[in-house]
Amino acid sequence: MRVRYFGPNSDHTLLLMGEMGAKKIRVVNQYSHLGCLVHHRPDNRREARRRVGIAQQAFNQHRRLLFSNPALSMRRRTELFSTLILSKFSFGTESWILSERQTKTYVHNALMRLFRRLMPGSYNQHLQDEDILTETGLNSPTEVLRMARLRYIGTLYRCQDLVPWGLLNADEAWTTLIQDDLSWMWSQLRETCRLPDPLLDLAPWTSIWQHHTSYWKRLVRRAGLHACFQRRNQQRVLGFHRRFICLFREHPATQEVFEDIGATPAWEKGEEDFPQACMCCRMVFKSKAGLGAHMFKVHHLVAKVRLLCDQTQCSSCLREYHTMAKLKAHLQRAGHCRHRLWGRRRYFIPAQGSGSNVDFQLHQQQDVLPPLQAAGPQLPDGRLEDIPDYDLDLAEKIYLALLEREERSDVTEIIKEVVYAYPVTWQTCRASLHYLIGELTIEDIQALAIMHKDIKTVLRELLTSDKWDFLHDSCAHSRAAERPIGQEVIDQACNEAAESGSVRAPFWPAPRPMLRERYIIHAFSGRRRPGDFQYFLDQMQSQHDATTIHTISVDLMTDPVWGDIAQPTVRSFWLTAVRDRFVIGALAGPPCETWSQARGKCVPAPADRPQRAAPRVLRDLLTLWGRAALAIKELQQLDTGNLLLLFTVELLIMLAYAGGIGCLEHPAPPEDPTKASIWRLPIIIYLMTWPEFAFLTLSQGLWGAPSMKPTGLLLLNAPEMLRELRSWQIAKDVSSEFQGHARRMTVREFGHCAVDPSGL
């Protein structure tokens, strides 16, 4: 059919007979209908590119006034972006079926580039997709397409009398996508609503999008918000742990434990793991395509496969591909045709290939045609050879340079000079060195007169990128930037380091000298009150006239700017103060509402009222950083709790390296081994093995609390804490009438607060 209407002998018209006689209708490749591009192919490549172009044009139109306006917050920019840009991109996407991986990658990368442009100053930063989505608070491109299809279900049922359901049900690819979208939506909402699994019972879902369309839209929007909040929580935890690994690698004492974490074994590395570099210009490129473009524009080198053809027909199989780009792709994948043509030793001048104006015109004219098989005589098969990956001229130049070298010249430097003067890629250079190693005979090596070195050993050493300075620097940066470490890998490394039982010397065997004015951070202090940590620390000031101690209460109640730990600039300010030795100590009690053991228990109620349950459990031993499916409010609580706890841990690690003092206070680990506790986190377990840290459990009731209140203390360089605790203890033991023996306080326990400054 396509040959009939689009072939070389067709007039590109369709003859129709009507009441007014015969009419000819022009047959076209594509046309625009209701704002969408209708194409003869079942894929959506062209429509995807068109939608991306419309979104980019709209972004450029509003970029200067809205999206690059420093007066607008990121939240406001995101709202405007969703309204002005994503709405134009998402129009018509509910029917897309992106069956090709290349199209999926194009749509994903195009949207991620638009998302990244919302972030100021991110053009020179290496950011992953999760970093961009977390910073902007937007859904991923896959989730954007999912939500568009889910909303479209409600639209279809609102006009169900006009919808051709038989045609939709026959589209198995689209219905499979809808089924997967419903499963994704249920995975986000399964703990926040009573809807069953749609794969098991679809009736409740059908009732919602039939009779409650507005509620269906809210459910879709809630699923998208849940995905964003869950991603932010996971990325925040992972980001802190990656910084912990960077801190461990900076210090020689902990560097060996985490030096090789996340490294890819040599036997797992593929061709894409090696740098794409031009040895002549000493430049490294991000992709093989960028390297190929550089070699063509600067050094006028083309791919060897282009030497096998000068027209759009394959000379081996006599198949017509209509464009040079399709023929090149055929020769790259069809090994038999490539081997036959290269074995003939008959090369052509390269014709204008992919991306040229000639090939673009051929693409516009003949894109709808399938490959056509021609008939005719063929040349007999000769010797079948694949295109060599080495450069014979380079190998000969290296050997001649070694043959003509002076007596005391360095062999390695001679080879590098030849390679740097020859336009060649790193892959071809390695292949040429391999070829030289295999072809050198004993007579060839004796002619070189190199007695003090094995020439083959030198060539093998040069096969690694570490022997080339610019490649070594590039590979180190690439490993740090492009191969991030996962959370599971970090947890496993911390557990292995804690279980190894290795003992090291303290960072500072003797206390470091301090300035006369000293600053101590009291994180999450709340409002100032008599009997708190700062109260007793100010009293101790009168006993030490030679030292001035300043307590910095870091809390939103005391300062809404410098007490807002959620801001990265604020966290960086306090950590820099610790690194520079302005802050020498810290006391922190991160909020424990999401770790509380009271969650999930039944709350006693009067007889005339129904029994109610406490807030549900948000963490367990398998999901210490939070469960997967929770309500939006619960995800916000998790994110806040994780943020404050991880900042405290980072603060203590920095203080340990700087020789400071500190204390982390949190409820003691529960007796039930299946319950969550910060003392069961791998990073905390690893820190407990440091000689600088000591873990202590106590009951605050012994120091004046109205209940037992078991508490755990992670002490940093505080060996006198236990003695001070004993001196301020009120009760000697815990009895059944414990609450009668303990003295109550209205705000906080005097004894416990008095111990902290004296013990530190």
C-alpha positions in Angstrom: 0.0 0.0 0.0 2.8 2.5 0.9 4.6 1.6 -2.4 1.4 2.2 -4.3 0.8 5.7 -2.9 4.3 6.8 -2.1 6.4 4.9 -4.6 8.5 6.5 -7.3 5.7 5.8 -9.9 2.9 7.1 -7.8 1.2 10.6 -8.2 0.5 10.7 -4.4 -3.3 10.9 -4.9 -6.3 8.7 -3.9 -9.1 8.4 -6.5 -12.6 8.6 -5.0 -15.9 8.4 -6.7 -18.8 10.6 -5.4 -22.0 12.2 -6.5 -20.2 14.9 -8.3 -17.9 12.5 -10.2 -14.4 11.3 -9.6 -12.2 13.3 -7.3 -8.5 13.0 -6.5 -7.4 13.5 -2.9 -3.8 14.2 -2.2 -2.1 11.7 0.1 0.4 13.2 2.5 2.8 11.9 5.1 1.2 13.8 8.0 -1.2 16.6 8.8 -2.3 18.6 11.9 -5.7 17.8 13.4 -7.1 19.5 16.6 -3.6 20.6 17.6 -2.0 17.2 17.2 0.0 15.7 14.4 -1.5 12.8 12.6 1.1 10.5 11.0 0.8 7.3 9.1 3.1 5.5 11.5 1.8 4.0 14.8 4.6 5.7 16.8 4.6 9.2 18.1 8.1 10.3 17.3 7.2 13.4 15.3 4.4 14.4 17.6 6.7 14.1 20.6 9.3 16.4 18.9 6.6 18.9 18.0 5.3 19.0 21.6 8.8 19.4 23.0 9.4 22.3 20.6 6.2 24.0 21.6 7.1 23.7 25.3 10.6 25.1 24.7 9.2 28.0 22.7 6.8 28.8 25.5 9.5 28.6 28.0 11.8 31.0 26.1 8.9 33.4 25.8 8.4 33.6 29.6 12.0 32.9 30.7 13.2 36.4 31.3 10.1 37.7 33.1 9.1 34.7 35.1 11.4 31.7 35.2 14.7 33.6 35.6 13.2 36.2 37.9 15.1 36.1 41.2 12.1 37.7 43.0 10.0 34.6 42.5 10.6 31.6 44.7 11.1 28.1 43.3 7.6 27.1 44.4 6.1 30.0 42.5 8.2 29.2 39.4 7.1 25.6 39.5 3.4 26.6 39.7 3.8 28.9 36.7 5.8 26.3 34.8 3.0 23.7 35.3 0.4 26.1 34.2 2.2 27.7 31.2 4.6 25.0 29.9 3.5 21.6 31.1 0.0 22.2 30.0 1.1 22.9 26.4 3.4 19.8 26.4 0.7 17.5 27.9 -1.9 18.4 25.3 -2.7 15.2 23.5 -0.1 13.0 25.3 -2.8 10.8 26.9 -2.9 8.7 23.7 0.9 8.4 23.2 2.5 5.0 23.0 6.3 5.6 23.1 7.3 2.1 21.9 10.8 3.1 20.9 13.5 3.6 23.5 15.1 6.4 21.5 11.8 8.4 21.6 11.4 7.8 25.3 14.9 9.0 26.0 14.4 12.0 23.9 11.1 13.1 25.7 12.6 12.4 29.1 15.8 14.3 28.5 14.0 17.2 26.8 11.7 17.7 29.8 14.5 17.3 32.3 16.4 20.1 30.5 13.4 22.3 30.9 13.1 21.4 34.6 16.8 22.2 35.1 16.4 25.7 33.5 14.1 26.5 36.5 17.0 26.2 38.8 19.2 29.3 39.0 23.0 28.8 38.5 22.7 25.1 37.7 24.3 25.2 34.2 27.7 24.4 35.6 26.7 21.8 38.1 26.5 18.0 37.7 23.0 17.1 38.7 21.1 13.9 38.4 17.5 13.6 37.4 16.5 12.9 41.1 18.4 16.1 42.2 16.5 18.2 39.7 13.1 16.7 40.5 13.7 17.1 44.2 14.8 20.7 43.9 11.9 21.7 41.6 9.2 19.6 43.2 8.0 18.4 39.8 6.9 15.0 38.7 9.2 13.0 36.5 8.4 12.8 32.7 7.1 9.3 33.1 4.8 10.4 35.9 3.6 13.4 33.8 2.5 11.0 31.1 0.9 8.6 33.6 -1.2 11.4 35.1 -2.3 12.6 31.7 -3.6 9.1 30.8 -5.3 8.7 34.2 -7.1 12.0 33.8 -8.1 11.0 30.3 -10.0 8.0 31.7 -12.4 10.3 33.5 -12.8 12.3 30.3 -13.7 9.2 28.4 -16.4 8.1 30.9 -17.9 11.6 30.9 -18.7 11.2 27.2 -19.0 7.4 27.2 -21.9 7.3 24.8 -19.7 8.8 22.0 -16.5 6.8 22.7 -15.7 3.9 20.4 -15.0 1.4 23.2 -14.3 -1.4 20.8 -11.5 0.5 19.1 -10.0 1.4 22.5 -10.2 -2.2 23.8 -8.5 -3.4 20.6 -5.5 -1.2 21.3 -3.6 -3.6 23.6 -0.6 -1.4 23.9 -2.6 1.5 25.3 -4.7 -0.6 27.6 -1.5 -2.2 29.0 -0.2 1.3 29.8 -3.5 2.1 31.5 -3.3 -1.0 33.6 0.3 -0.2 34.6 -0.8 3.4 35.5 -3.5 2.2 37.7 -1.1 -0.1 39.5 1.3 2.8 40.0 -1.5 5.0 41.4 -2.6 2.3 43.8 1.0 1.8 45.0 1.0 5.5 45.9 -2.4 5.6 47.6 -2.8 2.1 49.1 -2.1 3.2 52.7 -4.2 6.4 52.5 -7.5 5.2 51.0 -9.7 2.1 51.1 -9.5 1.4 47.4 -8.5 -2.2 46.6 -5.9 -3.3 44.1 -7.2 -2.5 40.7 -5.8 -5.8 39.3 -8.1 -7.7 41.8 -11.2 -5.5 42.0 -11.7 -2.7 39.4 -15.4 -1.9 40.3 -14.7 0.7 43.0 -12.3 2.5 40.7 -14.8 2.5 37.8 -17.5 3.9 40.1 -15.2 6.8 41.0 -14.3 7.9 37.5 -17.9 7.4 36.4 -19.8 9.2 39.1 -17.2 11.3 41.0 -15.0 12.9 38.3 -13.8 15.8 40.5 -12.7 13.4 43.2 -10.9 11.3 40.6 -8.9 14.3 39.5 -8.0 14.9 43.2 -6.9 11.3 43.6 -4.6 11.6 40.5 -3.2 14.8 41.8 -2.6 13.3 45.2 -0.8 10.3 43.7 1.5 12.7 41.9 2.2 14.7 45.1 2.9 11.5 47.0 5.5 10.5 44.4 7.2 13.9 44.6 7.3 13.9 48.5 8.5 10.3 48.6 11.3 11.1 46.1 12.3 14.2 48.1 12.5 12.1 51.3 14.6 9.4 49.7 16.9 11.9 47.9 17.4 13.9 51.1 18.5 10.8 53.0 20.7 9.7 50.2 22.3 13.1 49.7 23.3 13.3 53.4 24.8 9.9 53.3 26.8 10.7 50.2 28.2 13.7 52.0 29.1 11.5 55.0 31.1 9.3 52.6 32.9 12.3 51.2 33.8 13.4 54.8 35.0 9.9 55.6 37.2 9.9 52.5 38.8 13.3 53.4 40.4 12.0 56.6 43.2 9.5 56.4 42.0 7.5 59.4 38.6 6.7 57.8 39.6 6.9 54.1 40.6 3.3 53.6 37.2 1.9 54.8 35.2 3.9 52.2 37.8 4.4 49.5 36.5 1.7 47.1 32.8 2.0 47.9 30.7 2.1 44.8 33.6 1.4 42.4 32.8 -0.6 39.3 35.0 -3.8 39.0 37.2 -3.9 35.9 35.5 -7.0 34.5 32.1 -5.2 34.6 33.2 -2.1 32.6 32.0 -1.9 29.1 33.0 0.3 26.2 30.8 3.1 27.4 32.8 3.3 30.7 36.0 4.3 28.9 36.5 8.0 28.1 35.5 9.3 24.7 38.7 11.3 24.0 40.6 12.8 21.1 44.3 12.1 21.7 45.6 14.8 19.4 43.6 17.6 21.0 43.7 16.0 24.5 40.0 16.6 24.9 37.4 14.4 26.6 33.8 14.3 25.5 30.6 13.3 27.2 29.4 10.9 24.5 30.6 9.0 21.4 28.5 11.2 19.2 30.3 14.3 20.5 33.6 12.8 19.8 32.6 11.7 16.3 31.4 15.3 15.5 34.7 16.7 16.8 36.8 14.2 14.7 34.8 15.1 11.6 34.8 18.9 12.0 38.4 19.4 13.3 40.3 16.4 11.8 38.1 15.6 8.8 37.8 12.0 9.8 34.7 10.0 8.9 33.4 6.7 10.1 34.9 3.9 8.1 31.5 2.4 7.3 30.8 5.5 5.2 33.6 4.4 2.8 31.5 1.4 1.8 28.7 3.3 -0.1 28.1 6.4 -2.2 24.4 5.9 -2.7 21.3 4.9 -0.8 21.4 1.3 -2.0 23.4 -1.5 -0.3 25.8 -2.9 -2.8 25.8 -6.3 -1.0 22.1 -7.2 -0.5 20.8 -4.8 -3.3 18.2 -3.3 -0.9 17.1 0.3 -1.3 17.0 2.4 1.9 16.1 5.8 0.4 18.3 7.8 2.8 22.0 7.7 3.7 21.2 7.6 7.4 19.1 4.4 7.1 21.8 2.8 4.9 24.5 3.6 7.4 22.4 2.2 10.2 21.9 -1.0 8.1 25.6 -1.4 7.5 26.4 -0.9 11.2 24.0 -3.6 12.3 24.1 -6.1 9.3 27.4 -7.8 9.9 27.3 -10.0 6.8 26.8 -7.0 4.4 29.5 -5.1 6.2 32.0 -8.0 6.0 31.3 -8.6 2.3 31.8 -4.9 1.3 35.0 -4.4 3.4 36.4 -7.7 2.0 36.1 -6.4 -1.6 38.7 -3.7 -0.8 36.6 -1.2 -2.8 36.2 2.2 -1.1 34.1 5.2 -2.1 34.3 8.9 -1.4 31.9 9.5 1.5 28.6 11.0 0.3 26.6 13.6 2.3 25.3 11.6 5.2 23.0 12.0 8.2 22.2 15.6 9.1 23.0 17.0 5.7 20.5 19.0 3.6 20.6 16.3 0.9 19.7 13.6 3.3 17.1 15.7 4.9 15.3 16.2 1.6 15.5 12.5 0.9 14.0 11.9 4.3 11.1 14.2 3.6 10.4 12.7 0.3 10.8 9.0 0.9 10.5 8.5 4.6 7.2 6.7 4.3 8.6 4.0 2.0 9.9 0.7 3.4 13.2 -0.7 2.2 12.7 -2.1 -1.3 14.5 -5.2 -2.5 16.1 -4.8 -6.0 16.9 -7.6 -8.3 19.9 -8.3 -10.4 23.3 -10.0 -10.5 25.6 -9.8 -7.5 29.3 -10.1 -7.2 30.6 -13.4 -5.8 31.5 -13.4 -2.1 35.2 -12.8 -1.5 37.0 -12.8 1.8 34.8 -11.7 4.6 36.5 -9.2 6.9 35.1 -6.8 9.5 36.2 -3.2 9.6 39.4 -3.0 11.8 39.2 -0.9 14.9 42.9 -0.2 14.9 44.9 2.3 12.8 47.7 0.7 10.9 49.4 4.0 10.1 49.6 4.9 13.8 51.1 1.5 14.7 53.7 1.9 12.0 54.6 5.5 13.2 55.0 4.2 16.7 57.4 1.4 15.6 59.4 3.7 13.4 59.7 6.3 16.1 61.1 3.6 18.5 63.4 2.4 15.8 64.9 5.9 15.3 65.0 6.9 18.9 68.1 8.2 20.7 69.9 6.0 23.1 68.8 7.6 26.4 65.3 8.8 25.4 62.3 7.5 27.4 60.3 4.9 25.5 57.0 5.9 27.0 57.4 9.5 26.2 58.3 8.7 22.6 55.1 6.7 22.2 53.0 9.5 23.8 54.6 12.1 21.4 53.6 10.0 18.4 50.1 9.5 19.7 49.6 13.2 20.6 50.7 14.2 17.1 48.3 11.9 15.3 44.5 12.5 15.1 43.0 9.4 16.7 40.5 8.5 19.4 41.3 6.8 22.6 39.5 3.6 21.5 41.4 3.5 18.3 44.7 4.2 20.1 44.1 1.3 22.5 43.2 -1.0 19.6 46.4 0.1 17.7 48.5 -0.7 20.8 46.8 -4.1 21.1 47.6 -4.7 17.4 51.2 -3.7 17.9 51.6 -6.0 20.9 50.2 -9.0 18.9 52.2 -8.3 15.7 55.7 -7.6 17.2 58.0 -10.5 16.6 61.3 -11.4 18.3 63.2 -10.0 15.3 61.2 -6.7 15.5 62.0 -6.3 19.2 65.7 -7.1 18.7 65.8 -4.4 16.0 64.6 -1.8 18.5 67.6 -2.4 20.7 65.7 -1.8 24.0 67.5 -3.9 26.5 66.5 -2.4 29.8 62.7 -2.6 29.3 60.2 -5.1 27.8 58.5 -3.1 25.0 55.4 -5.2 25.3 55.1 -4.4 29.0 55.4 -0.7 28.2 52.7 -1.0 25.6 50.4 -2.9 28.0 50.8 -0.2 30.6 49.8 2.4 28.1 46.5 0.6 27.5 45.2 2.0 30.8 43.9 5.6 31.1 45.9 6.2 34.3 49.1 6.5 32.2 47.7 9.5 30.3 47.4 12.6 32.5 44.3 14.2 30.9 42.5 10.9 30.7 43.3 10.1 34.3 41.8 13.4 35.5 38.8 12.9 33.4 38.2 9.4 34.6 38.5 10.5 38.2 35.9 13.2 37.7 33.7 10.9 35.7 33.7 8.3 38.5 32.8 10.9 41.1 30.1 12.6 39.0 28.5 9.8 37.0 28.6 6.8 39.3 26.7 7.9 42.4 26.6 5.5 45.4 23.2 4.0 46.4 21.8 3.9 49.8 22.0 0.2 50.1 25.7 0.3 49.3 26.4 2.9 51.9 24.4 1.0 54.6 26.3 -2.2 53.8 29.6 -0.5 54.0 28.8 1.0 57.4 27.6 -2.3 58.7 30.7 -4.1 57.5 33.0 -1.4 59.0 31.2 -1.7 62.3 31.4 -5.5 62.3 35.0 -5.6 61.4 36.0 -4.6 64.9 39.1 -2.7 63.7 40.5 -0.3 66.3 42.2 2.9 65.4 43.8 5.7 67.3 41.8 8.8 68.1 41.9 11.7 65.7 43.3 14.0 68.4 45.0 12.0 71.3 45.5 15.3 73.1 42.7 18.0 73.3 43.2 20.7 70.8 43.8 24.3 72.0 40.8 26.6 71.8 40.2 30.3 71.5 39.2 32.3 74.5 35.8 32.9 73.1 34.0 29.6 72.4 30.7 29.0 70.8 28.4 26.0 71.5 25.4 25.2 69.4 22.2 24.2 71.2 20.2 22.8 68.3 16.4 22.6 68.4 16.4 24.4 71.8 12.9 25.8 71.7 12.1 28.9 73.6 14.4 30.2 76.4 13.4 29.0 79.8 14.8 28.7 83.3 16.6 25.4 83.8 17.5 24.7 80.2 20.9 23.9 78.8 21.8 27.6 78.3 20.7 28.5 81.8 23.2 26.3 83.4 25.9 27.1 80.8 25.6 30.8 81.7 26.0 29.9 85.3 29.2 28.0 84.6 30.6 31.1 82.9 31.1 32.8 86.2 33.4 30.0 87.3 35.7 30.4 84.3 36.7 34.0 83.9 39.5 33.3 81.4 37.0 31.8 78.9 33.9 33.3 77.3 31.3 30.8 76.3 28.5 31.7 74.0 25.5 29.5 73.5 23.8 29.6 70.1 20.2 28.5 70.2 19.5 27.2 66.7 15.7 27.0 66.5 12.9 28.6 64.5 11.5 30.1 67.6 14.6 32.0 68.4 15.6 33.1 64.9 13.4 32.3 61.8 16.4 32.9 59.5 19.5 31.4 61.0 17.5 28.8 62.9 15.9 27.4 59.8 17.9 24.2 59.3 15.8 23.3 56.2 17.7 25.9 54.2 21.0 24.6 52.7 22.7 28.0 53.2 22.0 27.9 56.9 23.3 24.4 57.3 26.4 25.2 55.3 27.0 28.3 57.5 27.0 26.3 60.8 29.1 23.5 59.3 31.6 25.9 58.0 31.8 27.5 61.5 32.6 24.0 62.9 35.3 23.4 60.3 36.9 26.8 61.0 36.9 26.1 64.8 34.6 28.9 65.7 32.1 26.4 67.1 33.6 23.8 69.4 30.6 21.9 70.7 27.0 21.1 70.0 24.0 19.6 71.9 21.1 18.4 69.9 17.9 16.5 70.5 16.2 16.0 67.1 12.4 15.6 67.2 11.3 12.0 67.9 7.7 12.2 66.9 8.2 9.9 63.9 10.3 7.5 65.9 8.0 7.4 69.0 7.1 4.0 70.4 3.6 5.3 71.3 2.6 5.1 67.6 0.2 2.3 66.7 -1.0 1.7 70.3 -4.5 1.9 71.6 -5.3 5.0 73.5 -7.4 4.5 76.7 -10.8 6.2 76.5 -13.8 6.5 78.8 -16.5 3.8 78.7 -19.0 6.0 76.9 -16.6 6.8 74.1 -15.2 4.5 71.4 -11.6 3.4 71.8 -9.3 5.2 69.4 -5.8 4.4 68.2 -2.7 6.5 68.3 -1.1 7.7 65.1 0.1 4.9 63.0 3.7 3.6 62.7 5.8 5.4 60.1 9.0 3.4 60.4 10.0 -0.2 61.1 13.3 -2.1 61.1 13.2 -2.7 57.4 12.3 0.9 56.5 14.1 3.0 59.1 13.9 6.1 57.0 10.2 5.8 56.4 7.6 3.5 54.8 6.8 3.8 51.2 3.0 4.5 51.1 2.0 7.2 53.6 -0.2 10.3 53.7 1.1 13.6 52.5 1.2 15.0 56.0 3.0 12.0 57.3 5.6 12.3 54.5 6.2 15.9 55.5 6.7 14.8 59.1 9.2 12.1 57.9 11.1 14.6 55.8 11.4 17.1 58.6 12.5 14.4 61.1 15.1 12.9 58.7 16.5 16.3 57.9 17.0 17.4 61.5 18.5 14.1 62.5 20.9 13.9 59.5 22.0 17.5 60.1 22.8 16.6 63.7 24.8 13.5 62.6 26.8 15.6 60.1 27.4 18.2 62.8 28.8 15.6 65.1 31.1 14.1 62.4 32.5 17.5 61.6 33.1 18.2 65.3 34.8 14.8 65.7 37.2 15.7 62.9 37.8 19.2 64.4 38.4 17.9 67.9 35.2 19.3 69.4 32.6 18.0 71.8 29.0 17.1 71.4 26.0 15.2 72.5 23.0 13.6 70.6 20.0 12.9 72.7 17.2 10.6 71.6 14.9 8.0 73.1 16.7 4.8 74.0 16.4 1.7 71.7 13.2 -0.3 72.4 13.2 -3.8 73.7 11.3 -5.0 70.6 14.0 -5.8 68.0 11.5 -5.2 65.1 10.8 -1.5 66.0 12.6 1.4 64.5 15.2 3.5 66.4 17.9 5.9 65.4 20.4 3.7 67.3 19.7 0.9 64.7 20.7 3.1 61.8 23.9 1.8 60.0 25.5 5.2 60.1 24.9 5.6 63.9 26.1 2.0 64.5 29.3 2.8 62.6 29.9 6.1 64.6 29.5 4.2 67.9 32.7 2.2 67.0 34.8 5.4 66.8 37.0 6.0 69.9 35.7 9.6 70.0 32.1 8.5 70.6 30.5 6.8 73.6 26.9 5.5 73.9 25.1 5.8 77.2 21.5 4.9 78.1 19.7 6.3 81.2 16.3 6.9 82.6 15.5 10.6 83.0 13.3 9.9 85.9 16.4 9.4 88.0 17.1 13.1 87.4 13.7 14.5 88.1 11.4 13.5 85.3 7.9 12.4 86.1 8.4 9.1 84.3 11.2 6.7 83.4 11.7 8.2 80.0 14.6 5.9 78.8 17.0 8.0 76.8 20.1 7.3 74.8 23.1 9.7 74.6 25.7 9.7 71.9 28.6 11.5 73.5 31.5 13.0 71.6 34.8 13.6 73.5 32.9 13.8 76.9 34.6 11.3 79.3 33.4 13.2 82.4 29.7 12.9 81.5 29.1 9.7 83.6 30.6 11.2 86.7 28.5 14.4 86.3 25.4 12.3 85.8 26.0 10.5 89.1 26.6 13.8 91.0 23.2 15.2 89.8 21.2 12.0 90.2 18.1 12.4 92.4 16.6 8.9 92.7 18.7 5.9 93.3 16.5 3.2 91.7 13.3 2.7 89.8 10.4 1.4 91.8 6.7 0.6 91.1 5.7 3.9 92.7 8.3 5.7 90.6 6.3 8.7 89.8 5.8 9.5 93.5 9.6 9.5 94.1 10.4 11.8 91.3 10.1 15.6 91.5 8.0 17.0 88.6 9.0 19.9 86.5 6.8 22.1 84.3 9.1 22.4 81.3 12.2 20.1 81.5 14.2 18.2 84.1 16.6 20.5 86.0 19.0 17.7 86.8 19.4 16.4 83.2 19.9 20.0 81.9 22.5 20.7 84.5 24.5 17.6 83.7 24.9 18.4 80.0 27.0 21.6 80.2 29.2 20.3 83.1 29.7 16.9 81.4 30.7 18.5 78.1 
